[in-house]
Amino acid sequence: MAWHDEDSWLTAAFAPKLSTIAFTFILAILLPILLHQFIYRKANPTTLPTFLLIGPSGGGKTALLTLTERNTVLPTHTSTVPLAIEALLPEGYTPNSAHYRSAGDPAYERARRFLLLDTPGHGKLRHFATTQLVNPTNVRGIIFVVDAASVAEEAGLNEAAEYLHDVLLALQKRYTGAKTSKGPKEIQVLIAANKMDLFTALPPHLVKIELEKAISEVRKSRAKGLKDSGVALAGEDDSLDEEREWLGEGGEGSFEFAQMEEVGTSVTVKGGNVTGGGVDVKSWFEWIAEQL
């Protein structure tokens, strides 16, 4: 049967029949809707960007989470399980991806939304945080909350430095272990020096210096422990280098946060205060806005 025959499908498709008109009408209505849904879902993933709250116990992670969620300061207690909330960037802070959008644009409102995941800081519960770093598919940034007064003392400084060392080493392994030349997506780190209202709190630049010195000592002690455990055998220097898993530039000399830029991680230290003598978290929210 030829295409121009009276009973052919092409003739029926253009014939003024009710079924043909109805099918064409439905197709004209549904096709743009389906196309819009496909493009919308592809351009706007349903999973929100995540920021991990990490740090030793008592630093103020849960207090920051509560402040972000409820816009007010409430009493908190030590966390024993992770807690995630869907947060909205406060008014006055513009996401980096929405600088050229108007405030009434729906895409602008979507760009302000993110997940904030609070993880326990106790030494036996830090696996909740470290498991998030194994495959951080949607982690946009890490907020390492530390008590700026506690790092002025040796015990508090060593605890924070050991934890931060492990976090940075996990990010470095993720970068160096990438299977493609492009490397994984960058994850930035903010060291939120909290409790700046306390008289004994160190200013942000001193928090940075003290943590870098302490991490250098952690790195040195880890290397000594490997040697003492018998990993370094005669003629196996290459094996030792692999076992060391040095943080930073080959493990020699002093560690500096700037060394992490070589593995796709920028470390920033900013001071603030969640509770006490006035809330001041402006610089932290500005950092979050830069990552969104």
C-alpha positions as CSV (number, residue, x, y, z in Angstrom):
1,M,0.0,0.0,0.0
2,A,1.5,3.3,-1.1
3,W,1.7,6.3,1.2
4,H,-0.7,8.3,-0.9
5,D,-3.4,5.6,-0.8
6,E,-6.7,6.5,0.9
7,D,-6.2,3.8,3.6
8,S,-2.5,4.6,4.3
9,W,-1.4,5.7,7.8
10,L,-0.1,9.0,6.4
11,T,-3.4,9.9,4.9
12,A,-5.2,8.9,8.2
13,A,-2.7,11.1,10.2
14,F,-3.7,14.2,8.2
15,A,-7.4,13.4,7.9
16,P,-9.8,15.6,9.7
17,K,-10.9,12.9,12.1
18,L,-11.8,13.4,15.8
19,S,-9.3,10.8,17.0
20,T,-6.5,12.5,15.0
21,I,-7.4,15.9,16.4
22,A,-7.6,14.6,20.0
23,F,-4.2,12.8,19.7
24,T,-2.5,15.9,18.3
25,F,-4.0,18.1,21.0
26,I,-2.8,15.7,23.8
27,L,0.6,15.5,22.2
28,A,0.9,19.3,21.9
29,I,0.1,19.7,25.6
30,L,2.1,16.8,27.1
31,L,5.3,17.1,25.1
32,P,6.4,20.5,26.5
33,I,5.5,19.4,30.0
34,L,7.6,16.2,29.8
35,L,10.5,18.1,28.1
36,H,10.4,20.7,30.9
37,Q,10.4,18.1,33.6
38,F,13.4,16.3,32.0
39,I,15.4,19.5,31.7
40,Y,14.4,20.8,35.1
41,R,15.4,17.6,36.9
42,K,18.7,17.5,35.1
43,A,19.6,21.1,35.8
44,N,18.3,21.0,39.4
45,P,19.4,17.8,41.2
46,T,17.0,16.8,44.0
47,T,19.9,16.2,46.4
48,L,21.0,19.4,48.2
49,P,24.6,20.4,48.7
50,T,25.9,19.2,52.1
51,F,28.1,20.8,54.6
52,L,29.7,18.5,57.3
53,L,30.0,19.8,60.9
54,I,33.1,18.2,62.3
55,G,35.3,18.8,65.3
56,P,36.1,17.8,68.9
57,S,33.3,17.6,71.5
58,G,32.3,20.9,73.1
59,G,33.4,23.0,70.1
60,G,29.9,24.3,69.4
61,K,28.8,22.2,66.4
62,T,25.3,21.4,67.6
63,A,24.8,25.0,68.8
64,L,25.7,26.2,65.3
65,L,23.3,23.7,63.8
66,T,20.5,24.8,66.1
67,L,21.2,28.5,65.3
68,T,21.1,27.8,61.6
69,E,17.8,25.9,61.8
70,R,15.9,28.1,64.3
71,N,17.7,31.4,64.0
72,T,18.0,31.5,67.8
73,V,20.4,30.2,70.4
74,L,19.2,27.3,72.5
75,P,20.8,25.0,75.1
76,T,22.4,21.9,73.6
77,H,24.0,18.7,74.8
78,T,26.7,16.4,73.5
79,S,25.7,14.6,70.3
80,T,25.9,10.8,70.1
81,V,24.4,10.4,66.7
82,P,24.5,12.4,63.5
83,L,21.8,15.0,62.9
84,A,21.0,16.5,59.5
85,I,18.8,19.5,58.8
86,E,17.7,21.3,55.7
87,A,18.8,24.8,56.1
88,L,18.3,28.1,54.2
89,L,21.0,30.7,53.8
90,P,20.0,33.7,55.9
91,E,18.8,36.9,54.3
92,G,21.7,39.2,53.3
93,Y,23.9,36.4,52.1
94,T,23.9,35.7,48.3
95,P,25.0,32.3,47.0
96,N,28.0,32.4,44.7
97,S,25.9,30.6,42.0
98,A,23.1,33.2,42.2
99,H,24.8,36.6,42.1
100,Y,23.1,37.5,38.8
101,R,19.6,36.2,39.7
102,S,16.8,38.4,41.1
103,A,15.5,37.7,44.6
104,G,12.2,36.6,43.2
105,D,13.6,34.0,40.9
106,P,12.7,30.5,42.0
107,A,16.3,29.3,41.1
108,Y,17.6,31.9,43.5
109,E,15.6,30.4,46.4
110,R,16.8,26.9,45.5
111,A,20.4,28.1,45.5
112,R,20.0,29.2,49.1
113,R,19.1,25.7,50.3
114,F,21.6,23.2,51.7
115,L,21.9,20.3,54.2
116,L,23.9,20.8,57.4
117,L,25.1,17.5,58.9
118,D,26.2,17.5,62.5
119,T,28.6,14.6,63.5
120,P,29.6,13.6,67.1
121,G,32.9,14.8,68.2
122,H,33.7,12.1,70.7
123,G,36.7,10.0,69.8
124,K,34.7,6.7,69.7
125,L,32.0,8.2,67.5
126,R,34.1,10.0,64.8
127,H,33.5,7.2,62.4
128,F,30.2,8.9,61.5
129,A,32.3,11.7,60.1
130,T,35.1,9.7,58.5
131,T,32.6,7.5,56.6
132,Q,31.2,10.6,55.0
133,L,34.7,11.4,53.6
134,V,35.1,8.0,51.9
135,N,32.8,8.9,49.1
136,P,31.6,12.4,49.6
137,T,29.5,12.6,46.4
138,N,27.5,15.7,47.5
139,V,29.6,17.2,50.2
140,R,30.3,20.8,49.2
141,G,32.4,21.8,52.3
142,I,33.6,20.8,55.7
143,I,33.2,23.1,58.7
144,F,35.7,22.1,61.4
145,V,34.4,23.7,64.6
146,V,37.0,24.2,67.3
147,D,36.9,25.9,70.7
148,A,39.4,28.8,70.3
149,A,39.9,28.9,74.0
150,S,40.7,25.1,74.3
151,V,43.4,25.2,71.7
152,A,45.3,27.6,73.9
153,E,45.9,24.6,76.1
154,E,48.0,21.6,75.1
155,A,45.4,19.0,75.7
156,G,42.7,20.8,73.6
157,L,45.2,21.7,70.9
158,N,46.4,18.1,70.5
159,E,42.9,16.7,70.3
160,A,41.9,19.2,67.6
161,A,45.1,18.7,65.7
162,E,44.9,14.9,65.6
163,Y,41.3,15.0,64.4
164,L,42.0,17.7,61.8
165,H,45.0,15.8,60.6
166,D,42.9,12.7,59.9
167,V,40.2,14.7,58.1
168,L,42.8,16.4,55.9
169,L,44.6,13.2,55.2
170,A,41.3,11.6,54.1
171,L,40.7,14.4,51.7
172,Q,44.3,14.1,50.4
173,K,43.9,10.3,49.9
174,R,40.7,11.0,48.0
175,Y,42.5,13.3,45.6
176,T,45.6,11.3,45.1
177,G,43.7,8.1,44.7
178,A,41.5,9.4,41.9
179,K,41.3,7.2,38.9
180,T,41.0,10.1,36.4
181,S,43.5,12.8,35.6
182,K,40.9,15.4,36.3
183,G,40.7,14.5,39.9
184,P,37.6,14.6,42.2
185,K,35.6,17.7,42.9
186,E,37.2,20.0,45.3
187,I,36.0,20.1,48.9
188,Q,36.9,23.2,50.9
189,V,37.5,23.3,54.6
190,L,36.5,26.1,57.0
191,I,38.1,26.0,60.5
192,A,35.5,27.8,62.5
193,A,37.3,29.2,65.6
194,N,34.4,29.4,68.0
195,K,33.9,31.1,71.4
196,M,35.7,34.3,70.5
197,D,33.9,36.0,73.2
198,L,36.0,34.3,75.9
199,F,39.0,36.2,77.3
200,T,41.3,33.1,76.8
201,A,40.3,32.5,73.2
202,L,43.1,32.8,70.6
203,P,42.5,35.1,67.6
204,P,42.0,33.3,64.3
205,H,45.6,33.8,63.0
206,L,47.0,32.3,66.1
207,V,44.6,29.4,65.9
208,K,45.9,28.7,62.4
209,I,49.5,28.9,63.5
210,E,49.0,26.6,66.6
211,L,47.1,24.0,64.6
212,E,49.8,23.9,61.9
213,K,52.5,23.4,64.5
214,A,50.5,20.7,66.3
215,I,49.7,18.9,63.0
216,S,53.4,18.9,62.2
217,E,54.0,17.1,65.5
218,V,51.2,14.7,64.8
219,R,52.8,13.9,61.5
220,K,56.2,13.4,63.0
221,S,54.9,11.1,65.8
222,R,52.9,9.0,63.3
223,A,56.1,8.5,61.2
224,K,58.1,7.5,64.3
225,G,55.3,5.0,65.3
226,L,55.6,3.4,61.9
227,K,59.4,3.0,62.2
228,D,59.1,1.6,65.7
229,S,56.5,-1.0,64.6
230,G,59.0,-2.5,62.2
231,V,57.6,-1.3,58.9
232,A,60.9,0.1,57.9
233,L,63.1,-2.8,57.0
234,A,66.5,-2.6,55.3
235,G,66.2,-2.0,51.6
236,E,62.5,-1.3,51.8
237,D,62.6,2.5,51.8
238,D,59.9,2.7,49.0
239,S,57.6,0.6,51.1
240,L,58.1,3.0,54.0
241,D,57.2,5.9,51.9
242,E,53.9,4.2,50.9
243,E,53.1,3.4,54.5
244,R,53.8,6.9,55.8
245,E,50.9,8.4,53.8
246,W,52.4,11.8,54.6
247,L,50.1,14.8,54.9
248,G,51.2,17.7,52.9
249,E,54.4,18.1,50.9
250,G,56.3,14.8,51.4
251,G,56.2,15.1,55.2
252,E,59.4,17.0,55.5
253,G,59.6,20.3,57.3
254,S,56.7,22.1,58.9
255,F,53.1,21.5,57.8
256,E,51.1,24.5,56.4
257,F,47.4,24.6,55.4
258,A,48.6,26.1,52.1
259,Q,50.0,22.7,51.1
260,M,46.5,21.3,50.9
261,E,45.8,23.4,47.8
262,E,48.0,21.0,45.9
263,V,45.4,18.3,46.5
264,G,42.3,20.4,45.7
265,T,41.5,21.6,49.2
266,S,41.6,25.1,50.5
267,V,41.7,25.6,54.3
268,T,40.4,28.8,55.7
269,V,40.3,29.9,59.4
270,K,37.6,32.3,60.5
271,G,36.6,33.4,64.0
272,G,33.1,33.6,65.4
273,N,30.9,33.0,68.3
274,V,27.6,31.0,68.6
275,T,26.8,31.6,72.2
276,G,28.0,33.7,75.0
277,G,28.6,37.4,74.6
278,G,26.7,38.0,71.4
279,V,26.2,35.8,68.4
280,D,28.7,36.5,65.6
281,V,28.7,33.9,62.7
282,K,28.7,36.3,59.8
283,S,32.1,35.2,58.4
284,W,31.0,31.5,58.5
285,F,27.8,32.2,56.6
286,E,29.8,34.2,54.1
287,W,32.0,31.2,53.5
288,I,29.0,28.9,53.1
289,A,27.5,31.4,50.5
290,E,30.8,31.3,48.6
291,Q,30.5,27.5,48.3
292,L,26.9,27.5,47.2
